[in-house]
């Protein structure tokens, strides 16, 4: 039945029509849509006639405002006809209909049109293209997928099955729906007998943007970005620090590892096709190799317990996987960020697991940096092992020691903290993958948790394990608090060491001046020749930051409520900053300071010689009371302990020389005690 209000449509059928010919197709079209008028034109194959002149004639004869459709079973013929007609009469061409039988797997353009082929990776200029078969002239998605393998995919392919996929916007006059999954809400599909309303199709879209939608509505995104609408909204909602999560490459790689492991696990369980698994895995491999990290753009501090970060990963991986499958970004009917990339997952298990994996790698780097600094201190300890100096307690003279012993202490402190970090590192190997929303595992397969953790171990090389209680693991941030406390310990002791270096190098003439730090830059804009201990100073400031970060982590962990902690983003940012800055600080201190330190040997020798503190070494020989008198007298007169003991006749010169040897002053030795003077 024809409808009076239905617009006319001119259909140009290209060579080699299928099945029952144009009449069969026209009959089916009219039965379905009740077209008022469908004019069809046919001509000989391009190899046997002047088809371009005929095409020109038909296009020019078309009444103004009448939609024009090109139809063919050959993608090559359709492509040539499109360019021939569209290049001269773009405003008259409305769309294209590709009709292909189910058995056709590939259209070889060179076979169809000898001597001609499109440029490599050239995208077809169809804003709309329906793929159909002779027994289904309205197209099925499976056929569309076949044609997407031709090497020259159209910019958009829309196909319609009987009850699932909507017909194209250029046919219905409606906006095309961009999701073909059975669960999505769709606009109504025209019923049989409903008039066909052909909306003129525009010229090849020069707009560099694409449209995506979420539960709030539609948004336009640049075509060259891999993130999607969820990430875009996060960019707008959280302009907090101006620092994107891409500043932490270990976090991006951790997210990629999790998404790849999840895809493999879901494939093993029969929940994800091999094609989808391979595409997701390949996209994740690119992220693991360092590609596309600039697409992780959400702010490090964000609301939503990390959902924006998880969706940023889902969208980037989905869009890159779509490209690898031969589709355009945003064509989520083929592979969806939530339904495929995020299958069996929740932000509430992905995000904390990614934080732990990223932290594990960061801790490994920090341990290596601390070992690097420790080696520098150990080298100096060996270099200065025979340099005698005065030790001090409460900034007052104490007893002699060697400069090597002092530097060896700094090395030991670092070694102890390396061990504490390794212990904290083991605590974060326990993940809650498979917990999904709150730890009950809703929407996940019963075997998913075991499979995903096995794949994660293989991908990361980390001895990961599934937490014994996923509900507890989903809400508890105790491992992060423990790690932050160890980082604070490292920072505190490292800062103390830097304070010592600054104090020992104070001067050069009016301070202690026992060591010289390498001069790395001028110290003053007004005082000529001044050099400051800038490297220890910057490490001090790192330590203050880490201590403050620990306070932030403590409050954020404490603020978690019921089954989830919503403040993990600031916990992550604080921990990652601490780890990153401590690691950089250790290497900077080693390279720009410790390795270049030199000792003022004579100054330290003079200090020991004139120090009151060496009297302590005489206690076993002259007794505490006589030693106190000697110390008071030497201090009052400005003389030395050595001279005061000789003056009082408490010991001979030979005895003093034997007792005040460095090897006796700086370590325990057996004593050959003479009777004490009364």
BELZISUL-V763566 format. One record per residue. N is the residue number from 1. RES is the residue in three letters. D_LAST is the distance of its C-alpha to the last C-alpha in Angstrom with 2 decimals. Layout:
n-><N:N>
res-><RES:RES>
d_last-><D_LAST:D_LAST>
This chain:
n-><1:2:3:4:5:6:7:8:9:10:11:12:13:14:15:16:17:18:19:20:21:22:23:24:25:26:27:28:29:30:31:32:33:34:35:36:37:38:39:40:41:42:43:44:45:46:47:48:49:50:51:52:53:54:55:56:57:58:59:60:61:62:63:64:65:66:67:68:69:70:71:72:73:74:75:76:77:78:79:80:81:82:83:84:85:86:87:88:89:90:91:92:93:94:95:96:97:98:99:100:101:102:103:104:105:106:107:108:109:110:111:112:113:114:115:116:117:118:119:120:121:122:123:124:125:126:127:128:129:130:131:132:133:134:135:136:137:138:139:140:141:142:143:144:145:146:147:148:149:150:151:152:153:154:155:156:157:158:159:160:161:162:163:164:165:166:167:168:169:170:171:172:173:174:175:176:177:178:179:180:181:182:183:184:185:186:187:188:189:190:191:192:193:194:195:196:197:198:199:200:201:202:203:204:205:206:207:208:209:210:211:212:213:214:215:216:217:218:219:220:221:222:223:224:225:226:227:228:229:230:231:232:233:234:235:236:237:238:239:240:241:242:243:244:245:246:247:248:249:250:251:252:253:254:255:256:257:258:259:260:261:262:263:264:265:266:267:268:269:270:271:272:273:274:275:276:277:278:279:280:281:282:283:284:285:286:287:288:289:290:291:292:293:294:295:296:297:298:299:300:301:302:303:304:305:306:307:308:309:310:311:312:313:314:315:316:317:318:319:320:321:322:323:324:325:326:327:328:329:330:331:332:333:334:335:336:337:338:339:340:341:342:343:344:345:346:347:348:349:350:351:352:353:354:355:356:357:358:359:360:361:362:363:364:365:366:367:368:369:370:371:372:373:374:375:376:377:378:379:380:381:382:383:384:385:386:387:388:389:390:391:392:393:394:395:396:397:398:399:400:401:402:403:404:405:406:407:408:409:410:411:412:413:414:415:416:417:418:419:420:421:422:423:424:425:426:427:428:429:430:431:432:433:434:435:436:437:438:439:440:441:442:443:444:445:446:447:448:449:450:451:452:453:454:455:456:457:458:459:460:461:462:463:464:465:466:467:468:469:470:471:472:473:474:475:476:477:478:479:480:481:482:483:484:485:486:487:488:489:490:491:492:493:494:495:496:497:498:499:500:501:502:503:504:505:506:507:508:509:510:511:512:513:514:515:516:517:518:519:520:521:522:523:524:525:526:527:528:529:530:531:532:533:534:535:536:537:538:539:540:541:542:543:544:545:546:547:548:549:550:551:552:553:554:555:556:557:558:559:560:561:562:563:564:565:566:567:568:569:570:571:572:573:574:575:576:577:578:579:580:581:582:583:584:585:586:587:588:589:590:591:592:593:594:595:596:597:598:599:600:601:602:603:604:605:606:607:608:609:610:611:612:613:614:615:616:617:618:619:620:621:622:623:624:625:626:627:628:629:630:631:632:633:634:635:636:637:638:639:640:641:642:643:644:645:646:647:648:649:650:651:652:653:654:655:656:657:658:659:660:661:662:663:664:665:666:667:668:669:670:671:672:673:674:675:676:677:678>
res-><UNK:UNK:UNK:UNK:UNK:UNK:UNK:UNK:UNK:UNK:UNK:UNK:UNK:UNK:UNK:UNK:UNK:UNK:UNK:UNK:UNK:UNK:UNK:UNK:UNK:UNK:UNK:UNK:UNK:UNK:UNK:UNK:UNK:UNK:UNK:UNK:UNK:UNK:UNK:UNK:UNK:UNK:UNK:UNK:UNK:UNK:UNK:UNK:UNK:UNK:UNK:UNK:UNK:UNK:UNK:UNK:UNK:UNK:UNK:UNK:UNK:UNK:UNK:UNK:UNK:UNK:UNK:UNK:UNK:UNK:UNK:UNK:UNK:UNK:UNK:UNK:UNK:UNK:UNK:UNK:UNK:UNK:UNK:UNK:UNK:UNK:UNK:UNK:UNK:UNK:UNK:UNK:UNK:UNK:UNK:UNK:UNK:UNK:UNK:UNK:UNK:UNK:UNK:UNK:UNK:UNK:UNK:UNK:UNK:UNK:UNK:UNK:UNK:UNK:UNK:UNK:UNK:UNK:UNK:UNK:UNK:UNK:UNK:UNK:UNK:UNK:UNK:UNK:UNK:UNK:UNK:UNK:UNK:UNK:UNK:UNK:UNK:UNK:UNK:UNK:UNK:UNK:UNK:UNK:UNK:UNK:UNK:UNK:UNK:UNK:UNK:UNK:UNK:UNK:UNK:UNK:UNK:UNK:UNK:UNK:UNK:UNK:UNK:UNK:UNK:UNK:UNK:UNK:UNK:UNK:UNK:UNK:UNK:UNK:UNK:UNK:UNK:UNK:UNK:UNK:UNK:UNK:UNK:UNK:UNK:UNK:UNK:UNK:UNK:UNK:UNK:UNK:UNK:UNK:UNK:UNK:UNK:UNK:UNK:UNK:UNK:UNK:UNK:UNK:UNK:UNK:UNK:UNK:UNK:UNK:UNK:UNK:UNK:UNK:UNK:UNK:UNK:UNK:UNK:UNK:UNK:UNK:UNK:UNK:UNK:UNK:UNK:UNK:UNK:UNK:UNK:UNK:UNK:UNK:UNK:UNK:UNK:UNK:UNK:UNK:UNK:UNK:UNK:UNK:UNK:UNK:UNK:UNK:UNK:UNK:UNK:UNK:UNK:UNK:UNK:UNK:UNK:UNK:UNK:UNK:UNK:UNK:UNK:UNK:UNK:UNK:UNK:UNK:UNK:UNK:UNK:UNK:UNK:UNK:UNK:UNK:UNK:UNK:UNK:UNK:UNK:UNK:UNK:UNK:UNK:UNK:UNK:UNK:UNK:UNK:UNK:UNK:UNK:UNK:UNK:UNK:UNK:UNK:UNK:UNK:UNK:UNK:UNK:UNK:UNK:UNK:UNK:UNK:UNK:UNK:UNK:UNK:UNK:UNK:UNK:UNK:UNK:UNK:UNK:UNK:UNK:UNK:UNK:UNK:UNK:UNK:UNK:UNK:UNK:UNK:UNK:UNK:UNK:UNK:UNK:UNK:UNK:UNK:UNK:UNK:UNK:UNK:UNK:UNK:UNK:UNK:UNK:UNK:UNK:UNK:UNK:UNK:UNK:UNK:UNK:UNK:UNK:UNK:UNK:UNK:UNK:UNK:UNK:UNK:UNK:UNK:UNK:UNK:UNK:UNK:UNK:UNK:UNK:UNK:UNK:UNK:UNK:UNK:UNK:UNK:UNK:UNK:UNK:UNK:UNK:UNK:UNK:UNK:UNK:UNK:UNK:UNK:UNK:UNK:UNK:UNK:UNK:UNK:UNK:UNK:UNK:UNK:UNK:UNK:UNK:UNK:UNK:UNK:UNK:UNK:UNK:UNK:UNK:UNK:UNK:UNK:UNK:UNK:UNK:UNK:UNK:UNK:UNK:UNK:UNK:UNK:UNK:UNK:UNK:UNK:UNK:UNK:UNK:UNK:UNK:UNK:UNK:UNK:UNK:UNK:UNK:UNK:UNK:UNK:UNK:UNK:UNK:UNK:UNK:UNK:UNK:UNK:UNK:UNK:UNK:UNK:UNK:UNK:UNK:UNK:UNK:UNK:UNK:UNK:UNK:UNK:UNK:UNK:UNK:UNK:UNK:UNK:UNK:UNK:UNK:UNK:UNK:UNK:UNK:UNK:UNK:UNK:UNK:UNK:UNK:UNK:UNK:UNK:UNK:UNK:UNK:UNK:UNK:UNK:UNK:UNK:UNK:UNK:UNK:UNK:UNK:UNK:UNK:UNK:UNK:UNK:UNK:UNK:UNK:UNK:UNK:UNK:UNK:UNK:UNK:UNK:UNK:UNK:UNK:UNK:UNK:UNK:UNK:UNK:UNK:UNK:UNK:UNK:UNK:UNK:UNK:UNK:UNK:UNK:UNK:UNK:UNK:UNK:UNK:UNK:UNK:UNK:UNK:UNK:UNK:UNK:UNK:UNK:UNK:UNK:UNK:UNK:UNK:UNK:UNK:UNK:UNK:UNK:UNK:UNK:UNK:UNK:UNK:UNK:UNK:UNK:UNK:UNK:UNK:UNK:UNK:UNK:UNK:UNK:UNK:UNK:UNK:UNK:UNK:UNK:UNK:UNK:UNK:UNK:UNK:UNK:UNK:UNK:UNK:UNK:UNK:UNK:UNK:UNK:UNK:UNK:UNK:UNK:UNK:UNK:UNK:UNK:UNK:UNK:UNK:UNK:UNK:UNK:UNK:UNK:UNK:UNK:UNK:UNK:UNK:UNK:UNK:UNK:UNK:UNK:UNK:UNK:UNK:UNK:UNK:UNK:UNK:UNK:UNK:UNK:UNK:UNK:UNK:UNK:UNK:UNK:UNK:UNK:UNK:UNK:UNK:UNK:UNK:UNK:UNK:UNK:UNK:UNK:UNK:UNK:UNK:UNK:UNK:UNK:UNK:UNK:UNK:UNK:UNK:UNK:UNK:UNK:UNK:UNK:UNK:UNK:UNK:UNK:UNK:UNK:UNK:UNK:UNK:UNK:UNK:UNK:UNK:UNK>
d_last-><133.29:132.92:131.35:132.89:129.57:127.93:127.59:129.26:127.20:128.19:126.70:126.93:126.85:125.83:127.17:126.94:126.99:126.04:127.73:130.92:130.63:130.47:132.78:130.48:127.45:129.45:130.70:127.23:125.96:128.82:128.48:124.86:125.04:128.72:128.78:131.67:132.27:130.62:132.15:131.28:131.87:131.55:131.98:131.72:128.59:126.98:127.80:131.51:132.39:131.59:129.53:127.85:131.19:131.96:128.56:129.19:132.58:131.27:128.41:130.71:133.32:130.87:131.67:129.21:126.49:127.21:124.06:124.14:122.42:122.14:122.39:122.01:120.76:119.17:115.99:116.99:120.40:118.95:116.36:118.97:121.35:118.64:117.71:121.37:122.30:119.12:118.82:122.15:122.58:119.14:120.29:123.01:120.83:119.28:117.75:117.90:118.70:117.67:119.60:118.35:119.18:116.39:116.70:115.87:112.20:112.03:114.21:114.25:115.18:116.11:118.53:120.04:120.42:120.23:118.51:116.76:113.37:111.08:108.00:104.93:103.15:105.77:105.90:109.40:110.40:111.59:110.22:111.80:112.97:114.32:114.28:117.10:119.10:122.80:122.38:119.87:120.79:118.09:115.27:112.53:108.86:108.80:111.31:109.34:106.30:108.40:109.51:105.96:105.37:107.89:105.30:106.81:105.97:107.67:105.64:106.47:108.24:109.58:111.20:112.62:112.94:115.25:112.75:109.42:109.32:110.95:113.58:112.68:112.62:115.31:117.64:116.97:116.15:112.90:109.35:108.40:105.88:102.93:101.91:103.84:101.69:103.49:101.06:101.52:103.88:106.86:109.74:113.08:114.97:118.66:120.98:124.03:126.76:124.38:125.36:123.43:121.91:120.94:118.44:118.62:115.67:113.95:113.49:110.38:107.61:105.83:103.33:99.85:98.76:99.15:99.41:97.16:97.09:94.82:95.20:95.02:97.69:98.39:96.40:97.08:94.57:94.65:96.01:93.25:90.42:89.50:88.09:90.50:91.38:88.37:86.00:88.08:87.73:83.97:83.86:85.68:83.75:80.19:79.77:76.13:73.72:76.20:74.31:76.40:75.13:75.96:72.64:71.17:73.00:71.15:72.76:76.22:75.74:74.48:77.62:79.77:78.10:78.78:82.39:83.08:81.54:83.58:86.76:86.18:85.46:88.57:90.64:89.44:90.51:93.92:93.31:93.33:95.82:94.81:96.07:93.99:90.91:91.29:91.84:88.84:86.68:87.79:87.04:83.58:82.98:83.71:81.12:78.60:79.40:78.64:82.20:83.41:79.98:81.26:83.62:80.76:80.94:79.99:77.03:73.66:73.54:76.66:78.00:79.43:76.46:77.15:80.92:81.62:79.38:81.03:84.50:83.63:82.85:85.95:88.25:86.92:87.09:90.54:92.03:90.68:91.92:95.31:95.51:94.66:97.50:99.91:99.97:99.12:96.11:96.82:99.41:97.49:100.52:99.55:95.80:94.10:90.50:90.25:92.61:91.56:88.25:86.70:88.44:86.43:83.67:82.41:80.13:77.89:77.13:77.73:75.54:72.28:72.77:73.25:70.11:68.09:69.59:69.01:65.44:64.85:65.89:63.89:60.73:61.35:61.61:58.45:56.49:57.79:56.80:53.28:53.02:54.25:51.52:48.90:50.01:49.56:45.96:45.30:46.73:44.46:41.43:42.33:43.00:39.64:37.46:35.45:35.24:31.67:31.36:29.26:29.83:30.24:30.22:32.23:32.98:29.39:27.19:25.63:24.66:26.63:29.70:32.91:36.15:37.77:35.67:36.74:40.40:40.20:39.23:42.47:44.40:42.91:43.78:47.33:47.62:46.62:49.24:51.86:51.45:51.77:54.95:56.39:55.91:57.67:60.36:61.25:61.86:64.54:66.51:68.16:71.42:74.09:77.07:80.07:79.01:81.56:81.71:79.25:78.34:81.44:82.86:86.17:88.58:86.54:87.77:85.93:84.84:83.98:80.24:79.63:81.79:80.43:76.79:77.74:79.44:76.53:74.11:76.42:76.89:73.29:71.39:69.04:68.39:70.04:70.90:73.02:71.19:71.82:72.95:74.83:75.19:71.43:70.88:73.44:71.76:68.05:66.02:62.72:62.38:62.69:60.05:57.67:58.37:57.94:54.55:53.39:54.77:52.80:49.64:50.47:51.21:48.06:45.73:47.85:47.75:43.96:43.91:46.31:44.23:41.29:43.57:44.80:41.33:39.92:43.03:43.05:43.74:44.72:42.76:41.63:40.31:37.91:40.36:38.57:41.83:45.48:48.15:51.59:53.89:56.89:58.63:58.57:56.45:58.22:61.72:60.50:57.18:57.92:55.64:53.79:53.13:52.09:50.56:53.91:53.56:50.43:52.10:55.22:53.28:51.47:54.91:56.10:53.21:54.16:57.73:56.75:54.70:57.76:60.02:58.00:58.71:62.39:62.47:60.84:63.39:66.32:65.44:65.03:68.43:70.45:73.05:74.68:75.76:74.85:72.33:74.37:71.43:70.60:71.79:68.94:66.52:67.84:67.72:64.13:62.96:64.91:63.62:60.03:60.47:62.47:60.24:56.99:58.55:59.69:56.36:54.41:56.68:56.76:52.97:52.79:55.60:55.25:51.50:49.05:50.79:50.74:47.09:45.22:41.55:40.17:37.67:36.48:35.98:33.78:31.77:31.22:30.20:27.49:26.25:26.01:24.91:21.79:22.15:20.79:17.22:17.70:17.93:14.32:12.97:12.95:11.02:8.38:8.64:11.15:9.64:8.67:11.99:13.83:13.04:14.19:17.22:18.24:18.09:20.00:22.51:23.14:23.66:25.50:23.49:22.06:18.75:19.10:19.52:16.77:14.10:15.78:16.02:12.33:11.88:9.67:12.51:15.81:19.14:20.26:17.38:17.98:21.69:21.41:19.38:21.56:24.81:27.33:27.86:24.23:24.13:27.38:27.46:25.54:24.53:22.93:19.26:18.07:14.39:12.15:8.99:6.28:3.79:0.00>
